[in-house]
Amino acid sequence: MKVLFLCGGTGKRMSPLTEDKFLLKFLGKTLLEHQIETAKEAGLSEFVAVGNPNNMAAIREAVANVAGIKVELAIQEQPLGIANALESASQFLDGEIIVVNPNDVFERSAYTALLEAHRSNSASSYVLGYEVSDYFPGGYLVVGEEGELKNIIEKPTPGQEPSNLVNVLIHLHTEPKRLLEYAASVRTDRDDVYERALDAAARDTHRIRVVPYGDSWTTIKYPWHIFDVVRQFLDKSPASISPSARISERAVIEGKVIIGDNVRVFENAVIRGPVYIGPNSVIGTNSLVRDYSHIGSDCMVGFSTEVKGSYVSDRCWFHINYIGDCIIGEGCSFGANTTFANWRFDEKTISVKIEGKAIDSGLDKFGAIVGNSCKTGINVSVMPGVRIGPNSIVGSHVCLTDDLEPDKMVVYSAEQKIIRNRFKASREKTPQPDERIKKR
C-alpha cells in the first residue's frame, strides 16, 4: 500500500512566510520528513509525493534524508485541488493508497486505525473523523448508523454544523482510479471536486466508512498554528543534549530541553524548557530562552536577549532583543533594543490581516510574523500581530504598527536641527568631583 502526500498546493494564508508548510522545520527536520517517519512506524514504506514545479527540488532533498523507503514523484502543474493532484499521479495509482495532507500533524495511530478498519471491513474507502467541541473551518462528516459516510459538508455556517466530526485528510482508498472517474463527472466552481466525488461514490453503493480518531491532531492553516505544532513535537520528544554542545558551568538549564550538535551556551544564560536549540546555534551571555521556544540552526541569540514562546528559523541573529510569541523566518537580523510586543493593553485577542481581512488568532499573547531575510535597526518596536514581508527593513527608532510589504524599508523621518549653543553652565550648578577624591 502506498501513501500519497499532497504537496502541490500553495499556502496563501501563511504570508509573509514563503516556505511551503510541509517544508517548515521542526526539531531539525522538515515536516514532510516527520510525516514519512510516522508512516514508517505504522509499517508503510512506499510513497508518492505530488508537488508543483516550484517545490519539486526541495521535496527530492527532503525525502532523500529518510532511509529505507521508496518514493515516486509527480508534478501537479497548477494548484487545482485534491482530485487534480490524484489525476496528476494517476500513473502511480495501481493499487490501494492512503491520501494524506502533509500539513497536518498526527500520531501513528491514525494510520493503524485506518489499516485495522480496512482489514476488518469491506468498504471501498475509509476516512478519518475527529471529534471537535468548537467550530472548525473545515469539512464536517454526516455519518450513518453503521459508521458509513452519508455526506461531507464543507465549512458550514458556525452553529449549523451537521455533526461534531470533522474530516481529517488521511483517507484510504481501495480503488483510487474508480474515485477519479467520479471526480471527472463533478461540476462545481469551488475547490471541492474530491469531496463531491466521495459524496457521489457514497450515494452510488460504494460504501465509505468513517473511522474515529482521538489522538493528537494539529493542522496548519494560519501562521500561528505553528505554535501548536512546536508544542506537539516538544511534548512528545525526550530531552537530550548533544555531547558536542558546550555549556558554561554558570548557565542554567531547566525543564525539558533539546540541544543540538555544536551548540554554545555562554555564562549566565538561562534555557527554561520545553525548548529546542538547533545545531551550531549560540545562546549568549545573560540571554533567556523559554516557554516552548524553537530556535533553528546557526542562530545567534546574542547578549541579553529574551526569546519567549517563539518559532525562529535558521540563521537568525539577535542582540539585546525581546522576541515574544513571534514567528521569525530565515536569515533575519535584529538591531540592539528591538522589541516585539506580544500583548494588548485592552487584553483582547490579537488579529492578523490575511488577504486583506482581519482574522482573529484567538491568542491574547502573539507577537509579529516576520518573513525571510528581514532586518531591524536599533531601538525598533513592533506591535502585536504585525506582519513584515520578506527582504524588508525596519529602520532605527521606528514603531511599526501596521504590516510592511515585501522588499520595503520603513525609516523614521523626524527632522533634527543643529543650532548654536547659547547657554553657559554655571560652576555652582555643575557637579564637581569630591575634594577627597581629588587629593587621592
C-alpha positions, 0 to 999 in steps of 0.5 A: 500500500502506498501513501500519497502526500499532497504537496502541490498546493500553495499556502496563501494564508501563511504570508509573509512566510514563503516556505511551503508548510510541509517544508517548515522545520521542526526539531531539525527536520522538515515536516514532510520528513516527520510525516514519512517517519510516522508512516514508517512506524505504522509499517508503510514504506512506499510513497508518492509525493505530488508537488508543483514545479516550484517545490519539486527540488526541495521535496527530492532533498527532503525525502532523500534524508529518510532511509529505507523507503521508496518514493515516486514523484509527480508534478501537479502543474497548477494548484487545482485541488485534491482530485487534480493532484490524484489525476496528476499521479494517476500513473502511480495509482495501481493499487490501494493508497492512503491520501494524506495532507502533509500539513497536518500533524498526527500520531501513528495511530491514525494510520493503524486505525485506518489499516485495522478498519480496512482489514476488518471491513469491506468498504471501498474507502475509509476516512478519518473523523475527529471529534471537535467541541468548537467550530472548525473551518473545515469539512464536517462528516454526516455519518450513518448508523453503521459508521458509513459516510452519508455526506461531507459538508464543507465549512458550514455556517458556525452553529449549523454544523451537521455533526461534531466530526470533522474530516481529517485528510488521511483517507484510504482508498481501495480503488483510487482510479474508480474515485477519479472517474467520479471526480471527472463527472463533478461540476462545481466552481469551488475547490471541492471536486474530491469531496463531491466525488466521495459524496457521489461514490457514497450515494452510488453503493460504494460504501465509505466508512468513517473511522474515529480518531482521538489522538493528537491532531494539529493542522496548519492553516494560519501562521500561528498554528505553528505554535501548536505544532512546536508544542506537539513535537516538544511534548512528545520528544525526550530531552537530550543534549548533544555531547558536542554542545558546550555549556558554561558551568554558570548557565542554567538549564531547566525543564525539558530541553533539546540541544543540538550538535555544536551548540554554545551556551555562554555564562549566565544564560538561562534555557527554561524548557520545553525548548529546542536549540538547533545545531551550531546555534549560540545562546549568549551571555545573560540571554533567556530562552523559554516557554516552548521556544524553537530556535533553528540552526546557526542562530545567534541569540546574542547578549541579553536577549529574551526569546519567549514562546517563539518559532525562529528559523535558521540563521537568525541573529539577535542582540539585546532583543525581546522576541515574544510569541513571534514567528521569525523566518530565515536569515533575519537580523535584529538591531540592539533594543528591538522589541516585539510586543506580544500583548494588548493593553485592552487584553483582547485577542490579537488579529492578523490581516490575511488577504486583506481581512482581519482574522482573529488568532484567538491568542491574547499573547502573539507577537509579529510574523516576520518573513525571510531575510528581514532586518531591524535597526536599533531601538525598533518596536513592533506591535502585536500581530504585525506582519513584515514581508520578506527582504524588508527593513525596519529602520532605527527608532521606528514603531511599526504598527501596521504590516510592511510589504515585501522588499520595503524599508520603513525609516523614521523621518523626524527632522533634527536641527543643529543650532548654536549653543547659547547657554553657559553652565554655571560652576555652582550648578555643575557637579564637581568631583569630591575634594577627597577624591581629588587629593587621592 
